[in-house]
Amino acid sequence: MASHPGQLGRPPGLPEARENAPRLVLRFALYSGAVLLAAGLAILWTINHEIASRAQRTVETQAQTVAQQNLRGRLLRSDFAAPAHGPRLAQLDELFKPEVLIPGVVGTRLVNREGTITYAARHPLIGTKVPYMHDLAAVFAGRSERRVTRTVSWRGEKNVKVLQSLVPVRETATTKPVGALEFDQDYHAIEIGIGDASRRLGFILAIAFLVLYLSLFPILHRLTAQLASRNRRLREQAAEREELLEAEQMARAEAEAIQRLLSEQNERLRELDRMKDEFVSLVSHELRTPLTSIRGYLELLFEEGGNLTPEQERFLGVVDRNSERLLHLVGDLLFLAQVDAGRLTIEREDVDFEEVVQDSVEALRPIAESRRIELVASITPLPTVVGDPARLAQVLDNLVSNALKFTPEGGRVSVSLHADGDRAVVEVKDNGVGIPRAEQSRLFERFFRSSRATHDAIPGTGLGLAITKAITEHHGGRISVESEEDVGTSVRVELPLPAAHDAAAPAHEVAV
């Protein structure tokens, strides 16, 4: 029965597409918001830590300036020999209280090499021992030290949080230290400056990330609008064709009708496949930038994270490993997108294929040794191959790492290179789990993983062989696989040689 013409403006299934759009927008908002929030917190923590460190260095510099400018030449070597008393104590009070105990400084002390306080603005401390003998040894070695602690101020206030700086006191700029100056700065003033800077920074970051977050929404709306428009056109075309078929009153044979439907489905599949490739390429490009940023800040944390606890370092290590895996996956997706778009570039130069094979085997040998797998290479000297050395190395790495991955402990993987007429042939054989015969025709499909890999929980994305085939074919070569379940697998790659190979030299073999 023909549908009414008035119904063509609303094809069946369109409401479902509109209902899916809000869920897609919400999912995008949640995922992107989480990524931006994590990045913002990491940036805020890093810069806040740097602000605090700079504030502490400023206070340390202030203490050094006091020791060098205000006190040098006015302190005597005898001031560190024994605790001050009598007239000298009064003289030191007149020296320290107006010039050193400025606003924000809650205490100052002179300490000798034995750790005895020879002078303190708070007189009851004179003659007592300091608790930081380890830091004191560093000061008398000529270095300044600082730490955050709690102490009693010179006015008697207890449990005051201070940034305590210990600087060496010298009679001249070139002599060895004769004592140490303890300089206690009220940490409250530092915290106020850090807090103000952190609030300003947090506000700026919040505005920046909010703008970035909102700017991503037009991209999503464009994608959903394109998907909805294409879906609507496909459904309209289907409805029109259905009307034509019904108007002709089944004039055509049933076989022709089936052929038409198959053609329509193939067109839809091609359109959906193209849309999928565009979406994968776009998402991969959008993911690479935040991933690169995350890895950059992780490297910064590892380089300057001297105050990280072992547990924090372990957590950051997990983030680093997983971000690297995700970055490799994004790179594979971008590579396949370039292949589909016909934009894959192969740098052609003379390549020593023997060296490429040998380097790949040696690079993966530690993995073989860790799993007690015998990894051997049989290499026959060949003429140079014209191709891209980095891409050819990627082919070898994919094949050998796959063989190691699917070979159980105690197994054997062999790599051979020889000439066959006008072609260079590299074969990678293993005695691993093998591939079921029914699945071998799908090995080079993207994201395909054999049932044995899924059952044995062997990690992988299903992109390695697809990438290997693309590189091989772009070099004018071909790849083939022979496998028997529970016996092993052999992968053969053939590449053209620029000239016929002369009499082959004896092969040499390297074994674990």
Contacts in CASP RR format, 6 or more apart in sequence:
PFRMAT RR
TARGET T0000
AUTHOR 0000-0000-0000
METHOD contacts of the structure
MODEL  1
MASHPGQLGRPPGLPEARENAPRLVLRFALYSGAVLLAAGLAILWTINHE
IASRAQRTVETQAQTVAQQNLRGRLLRSDFAAPAHGPRLAQLDELFKPEV
LIPGVVGTRLVNREGTITYAARHPLIGTKVPYMHDLAAVFAGRSERRVTR
TVSWRGEKNVKVLQSLVPVRETATTKPVGALEFDQDYHAIEIGIGDASRR
LGFILAIAFLVLYLSLFPILHRLTAQLASRNRRLREQAAEREELLEAEQM
ARAEAEAIQRLLSEQNERLRELDRMKDEFVSLVSHELRTPLTSIRGYLEL
LFEEGGNLTPEQERFLGVVDRNSERLLHLVGDLLFLAQVDAGRLTIERED
VDFEEVVQDSVEALRPIAESRRIELVASITPLPTVVGDPARLAQVLDNLV
SNALKFTPEGGRVSVSLHADGDRAVVEVKDNGVGIPRAEQSRLFERFFRS
SRATHDAIPGTGLGLAITKAITEHHGGRISVESEEDVGTSVRVELPLPAA
HDAAAPAHEVAV
1 246 0 8 1.000
2 243 0 8 1.000
2 246 0 8 1.000
2 247 0 8 1.000
3 239 0 8 1.000
3 242 0 8 1.000
3 243 0 8 1.000
8 236 0 8 1.000
8 239 0 8 1.000
8 240 0 8 1.000
9 236 0 8 1.000
11 232 0 8 1.000
11 235 0 8 1.000
11 236 0 8 1.000
11 238 0 8 1.000
11 239 0 8 1.000
12 235 0 8 1.000
12 239 0 8 1.000
13 235 0 8 1.000
14 231 0 8 1.000
14 232 0 8 1.000
14 235 0 8 1.000
17 227 0 8 1.000
17 228 0 8 1.000
17 231 0 8 1.000
17 232 0 8 1.000
18 228 0 8 1.000
21 224 0 8 1.000
21 228 0 8 1.000
24 220 0 8 1.000
24 224 0 8 1.000
25 217 0 8 1.000
25 220 0 8 1.000
25 221 0 8 1.000
25 224 0 8 1.000
28 216 0 8 1.000
28 220 0 8 1.000
29 217 0 8 1.000
32 213 0 8 1.000
32 216 0 8 1.000
33 213 0 8 1.000
35 290 0 8 1.000
36 209 0 8 1.000
36 212 0 8 1.000
36 213 0 8 1.000
37 209 0 8 1.000
39 209 0 8 1.000
39 290 0 8 1.000
39 293 0 8 1.000
39 294 0 8 1.000
39 297 0 8 1.000
40 205 0 8 1.000
40 209 0 8 1.000
42 294 0 8 1.000
42 297 0 8 1.000
43 205 0 8 1.000
43 297 0 8 1.000
44 198 0 8 1.000
44 201 0 8 1.000
44 202 0 8 1.000
44 205 0 8 1.000
46 297 0 8 1.000
46 300 0 8 1.000
46 301 0 8 1.000
47 201 0 8 1.000
48 194 0 8 1.000
48 197 0 8 1.000
48 198 0 8 1.000
48 201 0 8 1.000
51 194 0 8 1.000
51 197 0 8 1.000
51 198 0 8 1.000
51 201 0 8 1.000
52 190 0 8 1.000
52 194 0 8 1.000
55 190 0 8 1.000
55 193 0 8 1.000
55 194 0 8 1.000
56 146 0 8 1.000
56 148 0 8 1.000
56 163 0 8 1.000
56 190 0 8 1.000
59 146 0 8 1.000
59 163 0 8 1.000
59 165 0 8 1.000
59 183 0 8 1.000
59 185 0 8 1.000
59 190 0 8 1.000
60 144 0 8 1.000
60 146 0 8 1.000
60 165 0 8 1.000
60 167 0 8 1.000
62 165 0 8 1.000
62 183 0 8 1.000
62 185 0 8 1.000
63 144 0 8 1.000
63 165 0 8 1.000
63 167 0 8 1.000
63 181 0 8 1.000
63 183 0 8 1.000
63 185 0 8 1.000
64 144 0 8 1.000
64 165 0 8 1.000
64 167 0 8 1.000
66 99 0 8 1.000
66 100 0 8 1.000
66 181 0 8 1.000
66 183 0 8 1.000
67 167 0 8 1.000
67 168 0 8 1.000
67 169 0 8 1.000
67 181 0 8 1.000
67 183 0 8 1.000
68 173 0 8 1.000
70 99 0 8 1.000
70 100 0 8 1.000
71 95 0 8 1.000
71 100 0 8 1.000
71 169 0 8 1.000
71 181 0 8 1.000
72 169 0 8 1.000
72 170 0 8 1.000
72 171 0 8 1.000
72 172 0 8 1.000
73 171 0 8 1.000
74 95 0 8 1.000
75 110 0 8 1.000
75 169 0 8 1.000
77 171 0 8 1.000
77 178 0 8 1.000
79 88 0 8 1.000
79 92 0 8 1.000
79 110 0 8 1.000
79 118 0 8 1.000
79 119 0 8 1.000
80 110 0 8 1.000
80 111 0 8 1.000
80 112 0 8 1.000
80 113 0 8 1.000
80 118 0 8 1.000
80 169 0 8 1.000
80 178 0 8 1.000
80 179 0 8 1.000
81 112 0 8 1.000
81 118 0 8 1.000
82 118 0 8 1.000
83 116 0 8 1.000
83 117 0 8 1.000
83 118 0 8 1.000
83 119 0 8 1.000
83 126 0 8 1.000
83 127 0 8 1.000
84 92 0 8 1.000
84 110 0 8 1.000
84 118 0 8 1.000
84 119 0 8 1.000
84 126 0 8 1.000
85 126 0 8 1.000
89 119 0 8 1.000
89 123 0 8 1.000
89 126 0 8 1.000
92 110 0 8 1.000
92 119 0 8 1.000
93 121 0 8 1.000
96 108 0 8 1.000
96 119 0 8 1.000
96 121 0 8 1.000
97 121 0 8 1.000
100 108 0 8 1.000
100 183 0 8 1.000
101 107 0 8 1.000
101 108 0 8 1.000
101 121 0 8 1.000
101 154 0 8 1.000
104 185 0 8 1.000
104 186 0 8 1.000
104 189 0 8 1.000
105 183 0 8 1.000
105 184 0 8 1.000
105 185 0 8 1.000
105 186 0 8 1.000
106 151 0 8 1.000
106 153 0 8 1.000
106 154 0 8 1.000
106 155 0 8 1.000
106 157 0 8 1.000
106 160 0 8 1.000
106 162 0 8 1.000
106 184 0 8 1.000
106 185 0 8 1.000
106 186 0 8 1.000
107 120 0 8 1.000
107 121 0 8 1.000
107 122 0 8 1.000
107 151 0 8 1.000
107 153 0 8 1.000
107 154 0 8 1.000
107 162 0 8 1.000
107 182 0 8 1.000
107 183 0 8 1.000
107 184 0 8 1.000
108 120 0 8 1.000
108 121 0 8 1.000
108 154 0 8 1.000
108 181 0 8 1.000
108 182 0 8 1.000
108 183 0 8 1.000
108 184 0 8 1.000
109 117 0 8 1.000
109 119 0 8 1.000
109 120 0 8 1.000
109 121 0 8 1.000
109 125 0 8 1.000
109 130 0 8 1.000
109 181 0 8 1.000
109 182 0 8 1.000
110 117 0 8 1.000
110 118 0 8 1.000
110 119 0 8 1.000
110 120 0 8 1.000
110 169 0 8 1.000
110 179 0 8 1.000
110 180 0 8 1.000
110 181 0 8 1.000
110 182 0 8 1.000
111 117 0 8 1.000
111 118 0 8 1.000
111 130 0 8 1.000
111 136 0 8 1.000
111 166 0 8 1.000
111 179 0 8 1.000
111 180 0 8 1.000
111 181 0 8 1.000
111 182 0 8 1.000
112 118 0 8 1.000
112 179 0 8 1.000
112 180 0 8 1.000
113 136 0 8 1.000
113 140 0 8 1.000
113 179 0 8 1.000
115 129 0 8 1.000
115 130 0 8 1.000
115 133 0 8 1.000
115 136 0 8 1.000
116 127 0 8 1.000
116 128 0 8 1.000
116 129 0 8 1.000
116 130 0 8 1.000
117 125 0 8 1.000
117 126 0 8 1.000
117 127 0 8 1.000
117 128 0 8 1.000
117 129 0 8 1.000
117 130 0 8 1.000
118 126 0 8 1.000
118 127 0 8 1.000
119 126 0 8 1.000
120 126 0 8 1.000
120 154 0 8 1.000
121 154 0 8 1.000
122 152 0 8 1.000
122 153 0 8 1.000
122 154 0 8 1.000
122 155 0 8 1.000
122 156 0 8 1.000
125 152 0 8 1.000
130 136 0 8 1.000
130 182 0 8 1.000
132 145 0 8 1.000
132 147 0 8 1.000
132 166 0 8 1.000
135 145 0 8 1.000
135 147 0 8 1.000
135 166 0 8 1.000
136 166 0 8 1.000
136 180 0 8 1.000
138 145 0 8 1.000
139 145 0 8 1.000
139 166 0 8 1.000
139 167 0 8 1.000
139 168 0 8 1.000
139 177 0 8 1.000
139 179 0 8 1.000
139 180 0 8 1.000
140 168 0 8 1.000
140 176 0 8 1.000
140 177 0 8 1.000
140 179 0 8 1.000
140 180 0 8 1.000
142 168 0 8 1.000
142 176 0 8 1.000
142 177 0 8 1.000
143 168 0 8 1.000
144 165 0 8 1.000
144 166 0 8 1.000
144 167 0 8 1.000
144 168 0 8 1.000
145 165 0 8 1.000
145 166 0 8 1.000
146 163 0 8 1.000
146 164 0 8 1.000
146 165 0 8 1.000
146 166 0 8 1.000
147 163 0 8 1.000
147 164 0 8 1.000
148 161 0 8 1.000
148 162 0 8 1.000
148 163 0 8 1.000
148 164 0 8 1.000
148 187 0 8 1.000
149 161 0 8 1.000
149 162 0 8 1.000
149 164 0 8 1.000
150 159 0 8 1.000
150 160 0 8 1.000
150 161 0 8 1.000
150 162 0 8 1.000
151 160 0 8 1.000
151 162 0 8 1.000
151 164 0 8 1.000
151 184 0 8 1.000
152 158 0 8 1.000
152 159 0 8 1.000
152 160 0 8 1.000
153 160 0 8 1.000
153 184 0 8 1.000
160 184 0 8 1.000
160 186 0 8 1.000
161 186 0 8 1.000
161 187 0 8 1.000
161 188 0 8 1.000
162 184 0 8 1.000
162 185 0 8 1.000
162 186 0 8 1.000
162 187 0 8 1.000
163 184 0 8 1.000
163 185 0 8 1.000
163 187 0 8 1.000
163 190 0 8 1.000
164 182 0 8 1.000
164 183 0 8 1.000
164 184 0 8 1.000
164 185 0 8 1.000
165 182 0 8 1.000
165 183 0 8 1.000
165 184 0 8 1.000
165 185 0 8 1.000
166 180 0 8 1.000
166 181 0 8 1.000
166 182 0 8 1.000
166 183 0 8 1.000
167 180 0 8 1.000
167 181 0 8 1.000
167 183 0 8 1.000
168 177 0 8 1.000
168 179 0 8 1.000
168 180 0 8 1.000
168 181 0 8 1.000
169 177 0 8 1.000
169 178 0 8 1.000
169 179 0 8 1.000
169 180 0 8 1.000
169 181 0 8 1.000
170 176 0 8 1.000
170 177 0 8 1.000
170 178 0 8 1.000
171 178 0 8 1.000
219 282 0 8 1.000
219 286 0 8 1.000
223 279 0 8 1.000
223 282 0 8 1.000
226 275 0 8 1.000
227 275 0 8 1.000
230 271 0 8 1.000
230 275 0 8 1.000
234 268 0 8 1.000
234 271 0 8 1.000
237 264 0 8 1.000
238 264 0 8 1.000
241 260 0 8 1.000
241 264 0 8 1.000
245 252 0 8 1.000
245 257 0 8 1.000
245 260 0 8 1.000
250 257 0 8 1.000
277 337 0 8 1.000
277 340 0 8 1.000
277 341 0 8 1.000
280 333 0 8 1.000
280 336 0 8 1.000
280 337 0 8 1.000
281 333 0 8 1.000
281 334 0 8 1.000
281 337 0 8 1.000
281 341 0 8 1.000
284 330 0 8 1.000
284 331 0 8 1.000
284 333 0 8 1.000
284 334 0 8 1.000
284 337 0 8 1.000
285 334 0 8 1.000
287 326 0 8 1.000
287 330 0 8 1.000
288 327 0 8 1.000
288 330 0 8 1.000
288 331 0 8 1.000
288 334 0 8 1.000
291 323 0 8 1.000
291 326 0 8 1.000
291 327 0 8 1.000
291 330 0 8 1.000
292 327 0 8 1.000
294 319 0 8 1.000
294 323 0 8 1.000
295 320 0 8 1.000
295 323 0 8 1.000
295 324 0 8 1.000
295 327 0 8 1.000
298 316 0 8 1.000
298 317 0 8 1.000
298 319 0 8 1.000
298 320 0 8 1.000
298 323 0 8 1.000
301 308 0 8 1.000
301 316 0 8 1.000
302 313 0 8 1.000
302 316 0 8 1.000
302 320 0 8 1.000
308 316 0 8 1.000
329 461 0 8 1.000
329 463 0 8 1.000
332 461 0 8 1.000
332 463 0 8 1.000
332 464 0 8 1.000
332 467 0 8 1.000
333 463 0 8 1.000
335 344 0 8 1.000
335 467 0 8 1.000
335 470 0 8 1.000
336 446 0 8 1.000
336 463 0 8 1.000
336 466 0 8 1.000
336 467 0 8 1.000
336 470 0 8 1.000
338 344 0 8 1.000
338 345 0 8 1.000
339 470 0 8 1.000
344 470 0 8 1.000
344 474 0 8 1.000
346 387 0 8 1.000
346 388 0 8 1.000
346 391 0 8 1.000
346 474 0 8 1.000
346 475 0 8 1.000
347 387 0 8 1.000
347 388 0 8 1.000
347 390 0 8 1.000
348 386 0 8 1.000
348 387 0 8 1.000
348 388 0 8 1.000
349 386 0 8 1.000
349 387 0 8 1.000
349 388 0 8 1.000
349 389 0 8 1.000
350 384 0 8 1.000
350 385 0 8 1.000
350 386 0 8 1.000
351 384 0 8 1.000
351 385 0 8 1.000
351 386 0 8 1.000
351 387 0 8 1.000
351 388 0 8 1.000
351 389 0 8 1.000
351 392 0 8 1.000
352 384 0 8 1.000
353 382 0 8 1.000
353 384 0 8 1.000
353 385 0 8 1.000
353 392 0 8 1.000
353 417 0 8 1.000
353 424 0 8 1.000
353 426 0 8 1.000
353 495 0 8 1.000
354 379 0 8 1.000
354 381 0 8 1.000
354 382 0 8 1.000
354 417 0 8 1.000
356 389 0 8 1.000
356 392 0 8 1.000
356 393 0 8 1.000
356 396 0 8 1.000
357 377 0 8 1.000
357 379 0 8 1.000
357 396 0 8 1.000
357 415 0 8 1.000
357 417 0 8 1.000
357 426 0 8 1.000
358 377 0 8 1.000
358 379 0 8 1.000
358 510 0 8 1.000
359 393 0 8 1.000
360 393 0 8 1.000
360 396 0 8 1.000
360 397 0 8 1.000
360 400 0 8 1.000
360 415 0 8 1.000
361 375 0 8 1.000
361 377 0 8 1.000
361 400 0 8 1.000
361 415 0 8 1.000
361 510 0 8 1.000
363 397 0 8 1.000
364 375 0 8 1.000
364 397 0 8 1.000
364 400 0 8 1.000
364 401 0 8 1.000
364 404 0 8 1.000
365 375 0 8 1.000
365 512 0 8 1.000
367 401 0 8 1.000
367 404 0 8 1.000
368 374 0 8 1.000
368 375 0 8 1.000
368 404 0 8 1.000
368 413 0 8 1.000
368 512 0 8 1.000
369 512 0 8 1.000
371 404 0 8 1.000
371 407 0 8 1.000
371 409 0 8 1.000
371 410 0 8 1.000
372 409 0 8 1.000
372 410 0 8 1.000
372 411 0 8 1.000
373 404 0 8 1.000
373 407 0 8 1.000
373 409 0 8 1.000
373 410 0 8 1.000
373 411 0 8 1.000
373 412 0 8 1.000
373 413 0 8 1.000
373 512 0 8 1.000
374 410 0 8 1.000
374 411 0 8 1.000
374 412 0 8 1.000
374 413 0 8 1.000
374 511 0 8 1.000
374 512 0 8 1.000
375 400 0 8 1.000
375 404 0 8 1.000
375 412 0 8 1.000
375 413 0 8 1.000
375 414 0 8 1.000
375 415 0 8 1.000
375 511 0 8 1.000
375 512 0 8 1.000
376 412 0 8 1.000
376 413 0 8 1.000
376 414 0 8 1.000
376 415 0 8 1.000
376 509 0 8 1.000
376 510 0 8 1.000
376 511 0 8 1.000
376 512 0 8 1.000
377 414 0 8 1.000
377 415 0 8 1.000
377 416 0 8 1.000
377 417 0 8 1.000
377 509 0 8 1.000
377 510 0 8 1.000
378 414 0 8 1.000
378 415 0 8 1.000
378 416 0 8 1.000
378 417 0 8 1.000
378 418 0 8 1.000
378 507 0 8 1.000
378 508 0 8 1.000
378 509 0 8 1.000
379 416 0 8 1.000
379 417 0 8 1.000
379 507 0 8 1.000
379 508 0 8 1.000
380 417 0 8 1.000
380 418 0 8 1.000
380 419 0 8 1.000
380 504 0 8 1.000
380 505 0 8 1.000
380 506 0 8 1.000
380 507 0 8 1.000
381 504 0 8 1.000
381 505 0 8 1.000
382 417 0 8 1.000
382 418 0 8 1.000
382 419 0 8 1.000
382 424 0 8 1.000
382 497 0 8 1.000
382 501 0 8 1.000
383 497 0 8 1.000
383 498 0 8 1.000
383 499 0 8 1.000
383 501 0 8 1.000
384 498 0 8 1.000
385 392 0 8 1.000
385 424 0 8 1.000
385 495 0 8 1.000
385 496 0 8 1.000
385 497 0 8 1.000
385 498 0 8 1.000
386 498 0 8 1.000
387 475 0 8 1.000
388 471 0 8 1.000
388 475 0 8 1.000
391 471 0 8 1.000
391 474 0 8 1.000
391 475 0 8 1.000
392 471 0 8 1.000
392 475 0 8 1.000
392 495 0 8 1.000
394 467 0 8 1.000
394 468 0 8 1.000
394 471 0 8 1.000
395 468 0 8 1.000
395 471 0 8 1.000
395 472 0 8 1.000
395 493 0 8 1.000
396 415 0 8 1.000
396 426 0 8 1.000
398 464 0 8 1.000
398 465 0 8 1.000
398 467 0 8 1.000
398 468 0 8 1.000
399 426 0 8 1.000
399 428 0 8 1.000
399 468 0 8 1.000
399 491 0 8 1.000
399 493 0 8 1.000
400 413 0 8 1.000
400 415 0 8 1.000
400 428 0 8 1.000
402 428 0 8 1.000
402 464 0 8 1.000
402 465 0 8 1.000
402 491 0 8 1.000
403 413 0 8 1.000
403 428 0 8 1.000
403 429 0 8 1.000
403 430 0 8 1.000
403 489 0 8 1.000
403 491 0 8 1.000
404 413 0 8 1.000
404 430 0 8 1.000
405 458 0 8 1.000
405 459 0 8 1.000
405 460 0 8 1.000
406 430 0 8 1.000
406 432 0 8 1.000
406 433 0 8 1.000
406 434 0 8 1.000
406 452 0 8 1.000
406 453 0 8 1.000
406 458 0 8 1.000
406 489 0 8 1.000
407 413 0 8 1.000
407 430 0 8 1.000
407 431 0 8 1.000
407 432 0 8 1.000
407 433 0 8 1.000
408 432 0 8 1.000
408 433 0 8 1.000
411 430 0 8 1.000
411 431 0 8 1.000
411 432 0 8 1.000
412 430 0 8 1.000
412 431 0 8 1.000
413 428 0 8 1.000
413 429 0 8 1.000
413 430 0 8 1.000
414 427 0 8 1.000
414 428 0 8 1.000
414 429 0 8 1.000
414 430 0 8 1.000
415 426 0 8 1.000
415 427 0 8 1.000
415 428 0 8 1.000
416 426 0 8 1.000
416 427 0 8 1.000
416 429 0 8 1.000
416 507 0 8 1.000
417 424 0 8 1.000
417 425 0 8 1.000
417 426 0 8 1.000
418 424 0 8 1.000
418 425 0 8 1.000
418 504 0 8 1.000
418 507 0 8 1.000
419 425 0 8 1.000
419 497 0 8 1.000
419 501 0 8 1.000
419 504 0 8 1.000
420 494 0 8 1.000
421 497 0 8 1.000
421 500 0 8 1.000
421 501 0 8 1.000
422 496 0 8 1.000
422 497 0 8 1.000
422 499 0 8 1.000
422 500 0 8 1.000
422 501 0 8 1.000
423 477 0 8 1.000
423 494 0 8 1.000
423 495 0 8 1.000
423 496 0 8 1.000
423 497 0 8 1.000
424 494 0 8 1.000
424 495 0 8 1.000
424 496 0 8 1.000
424 497 0 8 1.000
425 492 0 8 1.000
425 493 0 8 1.000
425 494 0 8 1.000
426 492 0 8 1.000
426 493 0 8 1.000
426 495 0 8 1.000
427 490 0 8 1.000
427 491 0 8 1.000
427 492 0 8 1.000
427 493 0 8 1.000
428 490 0 8 1.000
428 491 0 8 1.000
429 488 0 8 1.000
429 489 0 8 1.000
429 490 0 8 1.000
429 491 0 8 1.000
430 488 0 8 1.000
430 489 0 8 1.000
430 490 0 8 1.000
431 487 0 8 1.000
431 488 0 8 1.000
432 486 0 8 1.000
432 487 0 8 1.000
432 488 0 8 1.000
432 489 0 8 1.000
433 452 0 8 1.000
433 456 0 8 1.000
433 485 0 8 1.000
433 486 0 8 1.000
433 488 0 8 1.000
434 450 0 8 1.000
434 452 0 8 1.000
434 483 0 8 1.000
434 484 0 8 1.000
434 485 0 8 1.000
434 486 0 8 1.000
434 487 0 8 1.000
434 488 0 8 1.000
434 489 0 8 1.000
435 443 0 8 1.000
435 450 0 8 1.000
435 452 0 8 1.000
435 481 0 8 1.000
435 483 0 8 1.000
435 485 0 8 1.000
435 489 0 8 1.000
436 450 0 8 1.000
436 451 0 8 1.000
436 452 0 8 1.000
436 485 0 8 1.000
437 483 0 8 1.000
437 484 0 8 1.000
437 485 0 8 1.000
439 448 0 8 1.000
439 450 0 8 1.000
439 451 0 8 1.000
440 481 0 8 1.000
440 483 0 8 1.000
442 448 0 8 1.000
443 450 0 8 1.000
443 465 0 8 1.000
443 481 0 8 1.000
444 465 0 8 1.000
444 466 0 8 1.000
444 469 0 8 1.000
444 479 0 8 1.000
445 466 0 8 1.000
446 462 0 8 1.000
446 463 0 8 1.000
446 466 0 8 1.000
447 461 0 8 1.000
447 462 0 8 1.000
447 463 0 8 1.000
448 462 0 8 1.000
449 460 0 8 1.000
449 462 0 8 1.000
452 458 0 8 1.000
452 485 0 8 1.000
453 460 0 8 1.000
468 479 0 8 1.000
468 493 0 8 1.000
469 479 0 8 1.000
472 478 0 8 1.000
472 479 0 8 1.000
472 493 0 8 1.000
472 495 0 8 1.000
473 479 0 8 1.000
475 495 0 8 1.000
475 496 0 8 1.000
476 495 0 8 1.000
476 496 0 8 1.000
477 493 0 8 1.000
477 494 0 8 1.000
477 495 0 8 1.000
477 496 0 8 1.000
478 493 0 8 1.000
478 494 0 8 1.000
479 491 0 8 1.000
479 492 0 8 1.000
479 493 0 8 1.000
479 494 0 8 1.000
480 491 0 8 1.000
480 492 0 8 1.000
481 489 0 8 1.000
481 490 0 8 1.000
481 491 0 8 1.000
481 492 0 8 1.000
482 489 0 8 1.000
482 490 0 8 1.000
482 492 0 8 1.000
483 489 0 8 1.000
483 490 0 8 1.000
END
